[in-house]
Amino acid sequence: MLITTGTLTRQSLAGQTAVVTGAGGGIGYEAARALVWLGARVIIAEVNADSGKAAAEAIIHELGAGAAAFIHTDVGEAGRVDHLAREAVRLFGKVDIVLNNATIASLGAVKDVPIDDWDRSYRVNLRGPVLLARAFLPGMLARNHGVFVCVSSTGTAYLGAYETFKAAQVHLANTLDAELEGTGVIAFTIGPGLVPTQTAQAAVARLAPQMGMSVQDFFALNASAVLSVEEAGAGFAAAIALAEQFRGQEISSMQALKAANILLPDKRAPTDSHSSPGVSVEQALTLCRSVRATLADQSEGWKQRSLFERQWVIRDFKKTAGRPVEQWLEVLGQLERNLEKHDLQAVMTLDAPLNKLAGYYKHLGELAKGYEKDPIKLAESLRHVNAWQAETEQLQEVLHGV
């Protein structure tokens, strides 16, 4: 099992109970398996009774009696979600984790998708997570412990009736993160990447021709984002085990796998750490120090702002840059140390999505255009922000050549 190959242990989620919706197969089933290995008991909340029962039985056969249970659930129906909550508590006493994996994919151009398909997509992809939040968050808050996970997907043409509500899940998790601040309950969002499940294969078969390409061309074009079903599911489980690290963020399965030190054979970094570093390592080190110093100065400056403004800036940074500023400073510090040691393998495997940090600076520039009315002050602000963005993008580019 892939989840066994990293640094997480069978005690990581010991004594906890997880509800995984849509876990009768695919990513949800693999996430459920991995969660059980990590020590959790899992409830398979599935609308398809046959696949739901089979999934629970398979997990019990593989990982032991009491590891899983099936509860027939339609996440879009309030009565069935209430039934799920009651049965979950009856079976296991409490629910610590909710993974909103259930989904339905409606395909086609916005102008062509029937409104009934939009309604069905809303019912599963947004109404369902809201109902689950209403059903399970009160208990989590009463115990001051829990993890509520939304699942996102990257939008593109011809997927509007699906992606619109997946994007709404990101906003739902962000809202919950703000409302749960200061508690022991964590909300975040995870995206699996491109995973060739039966649902995805069927979707791509319809989508690719509308984009003027074959199915094979579509997957080849997106090869860097493709994960197996087990890889994506293990990423979901790893993210839950490391939830404190991802509080309030939107992450990917790949990011979670890296955080758990689960290296995938076809995605491993080169093992030769003795290759000549050349000038690019020194250039990257100089840039890294500068990027980190800039961010540290900004973080210190935030502390001088009013309480309300400081909280808004910190939350805006986390939302746009993908993680809290403290984590970014830690990552940049680790990158700096790896570069100082010329440890190229560590540099390549470090999870440092600099495109998101650069995106934050681009976001700052757009904000400045909206609130700064003095053209001279605006020009000065943009000069600084554009320089920060360019330096971060340059660091990312140099690292690719190291």
C-alpha positions in Angstrom: 0.0 0.0 0.0 1.5 3.4 -1.0 0.6 5.1 2.2 3.0 2.8 4.0 6.1 4.1 2.2 6.3 7.5 3.8 6.9 8.9 7.3 3.3 8.5 8.5 2.5 5.6 10.9 -0.3 3.4 11.8 -0.9 5.6 14.8 -1.2 8.8 12.9 -5.0 8.8 13.1 -5.5 6.2 15.9 -8.9 6.3 17.5 -10.4 8.7 15.0 -13.5 8.2 12.8 -13.7 9.4 9.2 -16.7 9.8 6.9 -15.6 9.5 3.2 -18.4 10.3 0.8 -18.5 8.6 -2.6 -16.0 6.0 -1.4 -17.6 3.0 -3.2 -14.7 3.1 -5.7 -12.0 5.3 -7.2 -10.2 7.9 -5.2 -12.6 7.8 -2.3 -12.1 4.1 -1.8 -8.3 4.4 -1.9 -8.5 7.3 0.5 -10.6 5.2 2.8 -8.1 2.3 2.7 -5.2 4.7 3.5 -7.1 6.3 6.3 -7.7 2.9 7.9 -4.0 2.0 7.6 -3.3 5.3 9.4 -5.4 4.1 12.3 -8.9 5.6 11.6 -12.2 3.8 11.4 -13.9 4.7 8.1 -17.6 5.1 7.2 -18.2 4.6 3.5 -21.0 7.1 2.7 -22.1 6.0 -0.8 -25.2 6.4 -2.8 -24.6 3.2 -4.7 -25.5 0.5 -2.2 -23.7 -2.4 -4.1 -20.4 -0.6 -4.4 -20.6 0.9 -1.0 -21.1 -2.5 0.7 -18.4 -4.1 -1.4 -15.9 -1.3 -0.5 -16.5 -1.7 3.2 -16.2 -5.5 3.0 -13.0 -5.2 1.0 -11.4 -2.9 3.5 -12.5 -5.1 6.4 -11.1 -8.2 4.6 -7.8 -6.4 4.0 -7.3 -4.4 7.2 -9.4 -6.1 9.9 -12.8 -6.3 11.5 -14.3 -3.0 12.6 -12.2 -1.0 10.2 -15.0 0.2 8.0 -18.8 0.4 7.8 -21.2 1.3 4.9 -24.0 3.8 5.4 -26.2 4.4 2.4 -26.1 8.1 1.7 -27.3 10.6 -0.8 -25.3 13.7 0.1 -27.7 16.1 -1.6 -30.7 15.0 0.5 -30.8 16.6 4.0 -32.7 13.6 5.5 -30.1 11.1 4.3 -27.2 13.3 5.6 -29.0 13.5 9.0 -29.4 9.7 9.0 -25.6 9.4 8.2 -24.7 11.5 11.2 -27.0 9.6 13.5 -25.8 6.2 12.3 -22.1 7.3 12.4 -22.4 8.3 16.1 -24.3 5.1 16.9 -21.6 2.9 15.3 -18.5 4.7 16.4 -19.5 7.3 19.0 -18.2 10.4 17.1 -16.9 11.6 13.7 -13.6 13.4 13.6 -13.0 13.7 9.9 -15.3 14.4 6.9 -13.8 14.1 3.4 -16.2 15.5 0.7 -15.1 13.1 -2.1 -18.5 12.5 -3.6 -18.9 14.1 -7.0 -20.8 14.2 -10.2 -19.3 15.6 -13.5 -21.6 17.4 -15.9 -19.9 18.2 -19.2 -20.4 20.5 -22.1 -20.4 24.2 -23.0 -22.3 26.4 -20.6 -24.8 27.2 -23.3 -25.5 23.6 -24.0 -25.7 21.9 -20.6 -29.3 21.4 -19.5 -30.3 23.3 -16.4 -31.3 20.0 -14.8 -27.7 18.9 -15.1 -26.6 22.1 -13.4 -29.0 21.4 -10.6 -27.8 17.8 -10.1 -24.2 19.1 -10.0 -25.0 21.7 -7.4 -26.9 19.1 -5.4 -23.8 16.8 -5.1 -20.9 19.2 -5.5 -22.0 22.1 -3.2 -25.3 21.4 -1.4 -23.8 18.1 -0.2 -20.7 19.6 1.5 -22.9 22.3 3.1 -25.2 19.7 4.5 -22.3 17.7 5.8 -20.8 20.8 7.4 -24.1 21.5 9.2 -24.4 17.9 10.3 -20.8 17.3 11.6 -19.2 20.6 12.5 -21.3 21.1 15.7 -20.0 17.8 17.2 -16.4 18.6 16.2 -16.6 22.1 17.8 -18.1 20.6 21.0 -15.0 18.3 21.2 -12.7 21.1 19.8 -11.2 18.6 17.4 -11.9 17.7 13.8 -11.0 18.0 10.1 -13.4 19.0 7.3 -12.0 18.6 3.8 -13.4 20.0 0.6 -12.3 18.8 -2.8 -11.4 21.1 -5.7 -10.7 20.7 -9.3 -8.9 22.9 -11.9 -11.4 24.6 -14.2 -11.4 24.7 -18.0 -13.7 25.0 -20.9 -16.7 22.6 -21.2 -16.6 21.7 -17.5 -18.4 24.8 -16.2 -21.4 22.8 -14.7 -18.9 20.8 -12.7 -16.0 23.2 -12.0 -18.2 26.1 -10.9 -19.4 24.1 -7.9 -15.9 22.7 -7.2 -14.6 26.2 -7.1 -17.4 27.0 -4.7 -16.1 24.3 -2.4 -12.8 26.2 -2.2 -14.7 29.3 -1.1 -16.7 27.1 1.4 -13.5 25.8 2.9 -12.0 29.3 3.1 -15.2 30.6 4.8 -15.1 27.7 7.3 -11.4 28.4 8.0 -12.3 32.0 9.0 -15.2 30.8 11.1 -13.1 28.1 12.8 -10.1 30.2 13.6 -8.9 29.7 17.2 -10.5 26.3 17.4 -9.2 22.8 17.1 -11.3 22.2 14.0 -9.5 22.5 10.7 -10.9 23.1 7.2 -8.9 23.0 4.0 -9.3 22.0 0.3 -7.4 19.4 -1.7 -7.4 18.7 -5.4 -6.4 15.2 -6.7 -4.8 16.2 -9.9 -5.7 14.5 -13.1 -6.6 10.9 -12.2 -7.8 8.4 -14.8 -10.8 7.1 -12.9 -13.8 5.7 -14.8 -15.5 9.0 -14.3 -12.5 11.0 -15.6 -12.0 8.6 -18.5 -15.6 9.1 -19.6 -15.4 12.8 -19.1 -12.2 13.1 -21.1 -13.7 11.0 -23.9 -16.3 13.7 -24.3 -14.2 16.7 -23.5 -11.1 16.0 -25.6 -12.9 16.2 -29.0 -14.5 19.5 -28.0 -11.0 20.8 -27.4 -9.8 19.5 -30.8 -7.7 16.6 -29.6 -7.7 12.9 -29.0 -8.0 11.3 -25.5 -4.4 10.2 -25.8 -3.3 13.7 -26.7 -5.2 15.1 -23.7 -3.5 12.9 -21.2 -0.1 13.4 -22.9 -0.6 17.2 -22.6 -1.4 16.9 -18.9 1.1 14.1 -18.1 2.8 16.1 -15.4 -0.4 16.3 -13.4 -1.5 12.7 -13.8 -1.7 10.6 -10.7 -2.9 7.0 -10.3 -6.1 6.4 -8.3 -4.1 5.1 -5.3 -1.7 8.0 -5.4 -4.5 10.5 -5.3 -6.3 8.7 -2.5 -3.1 8.3 -0.5 -2.6 12.0 -0.9 -6.0 12.7 0.5 -5.3 10.6 3.5 -1.8 12.0 4.0 -3.3 15.6 3.9 -5.8 14.6 6.7 -3.1 13.1 8.8 -1.1 16.4 8.4 -4.1 18.6 8.6 -2.6 21.1 11.0 0.1 21.8 8.3 -2.6 22.6 5.7 -5.2 24.5 7.7 -7.1 27.0 5.5 -5.1 26.1 2.3 -5.9 24.8 -1.1 -3.4 22.0 -1.8 -2.9 19.1 -4.2 -2.5 15.3 -3.6 1.0 15.6 -4.9 1.8 18.3 -2.3 0.5 16.1 0.5 2.4 13.1 -0.7 5.6 15.1 -0.7 4.9 16.4 2.8 4.5 12.8 4.0 7.8 11.8 2.2 5.9 9.5 -0.2 8.0 9.7 -3.4 6.4 8.3 -6.5 8.7 6.1 -8.7 8.1 8.0 -11.9 8.2 11.4 -10.2 11.3 11.0 -8.1 13.9 13.7 -8.3 17.3 12.7 -9.8 19.4 10.8 -7.3 22.7 12.3 -8.4 23.4 15.0 -5.8 27.0 15.4 -6.8 26.5 16.9 -10.3 28.3 20.2 -10.8 26.2 23.0 -9.4 27.7 25.7 -11.6 26.8 29.3 -11.4 23.0 28.6 -11.2 23.2 27.3 -7.6 24.9 30.5 -6.4 22.5 32.6 -8.4 19.6 30.7 -6.8 21.0 31.1 -3.4 21.3 34.8 -3.8 17.8 35.1 -5.1 16.4 32.9 -2.3 18.0 35.0 0.4 16.6 38.1 -1.2 13.1 36.6 -1.6 13.1 35.4 2.0 14.3 38.8 3.3 11.6 40.6 1.4 8.9 38.4 2.8 10.3 38.6 6.3 10.2 42.4 6.1 6.7 42.4 4.9 5.6 40.0 7.7 7.2 42.3 10.3 5.4 45.3 8.7 2.0 43.5 9.1 2.5 43.5 12.8 2.4 47.3 12.9 -1.1 47.4 11.4 -4.4 47.6 13.2 -5.8 44.3 14.4 -8.5 44.1 11.8 -6.2 45.1 8.9 -3.5 42.7 10.1 -5.9 39.8 10.3 -7.2 40.6 6.8 -3.7 40.8 5.3 -2.6 37.6 6.9 -5.7 35.7 5.7 -5.4 37.2 2.2 -1.7 36.1 2.0 -2.6 32.5 3.1 -5.4 32.3 0.6 -3.4 33.7 -2.3 0.1 32.3 -1.6 -1.3 28.9 -0.6 0.1 28.7 3.0 0.7 30.9 6.0 3.6 33.3 5.9 5.4 31.4 8.7 5.4 28.3 6.6 6.6 30.2 3.6 9.5 31.6 5.6 10.3 28.1 6.9 10.3 26.7 3.4 12.5 29.5 2.0 14.9 29.0 4.9 15.1 25.3 4.2 15.6 26.0 0.5 18.4 28.4 1.4 20.1 25.7 3.6 19.8 23.1 0.8 21.4 25.5 -1.7 24.2 26.3 0.7 25.0 22.6 1.0 24.6 22.1 -2.8 22.1 19.3 -1.9 20.4 19.3 -5.3 18.2 16.3 -4.5 16.8 18.1 -1.5 16.3 21.2 -3.5 14.3 19.3 -6.2 12.1 17.4 -3.7 11.3 20.5 -1.4 7.7 21.5 -1.8 8.1 25.2 -2.6 5.4 26.4 -5.1 7.1 29.7 -6.0 4.5 30.3 -8.7 1.9 30.9 -5.9 4.2 33.3 -4.0 4.7 35.2 -7.3 1.0 35.1 -7.8 0.5 36.8 -4.4 2.7 39.7 -5.5 0.7 39.9 -8.8 -2.4 40.0 -6.6 -0.9 42.8 -4.6 -0.4 44.8 -7.7 -4.0 44.4 -8.7 -5.1 45.5 -5.3 -2.9 48.6 -5.4 -4.5 49.6 -8.7 -7.9 49.5 -7.0 -7.2 51.5 -3.8 -4.3 53.9 -4.7 -5.6 57.0 -6.4 -2.4 59.0 -6.4 -0.7 58.1 -9.7 2.8 58.9 -8.3 2.3 56.7 -5.2 0.7 54.0 -7.4 3.7 53.9 -9.7 6.0 53.6 -6.8 4.0 50.8 -5.2 3.8 48.9 -8.5 7.6 49.3 -9.0 8.2 47.5 -5.7 5.6 44.9 -6.1 6.6 44.1 -9.7 10.2 43.7 -8.6 9.2 41.3 -5.9 7.2 39.3 -8.4 10.0 39.3 -10.9 12.6 38.2 -8.4 10.4 35.3 -7.2 9.7 34.2 -10.8 13.4 34.4 -11.5 14.2 32.2 -8.5 11.7 29.6 -9.8 13.2 29.7 -13.3 16.8 29.4 -12.0 15.8 26.4 -9.8 14.5 24.6 -12.8 17.9 24.9 -14.3 19.9 23.8 -11.3 
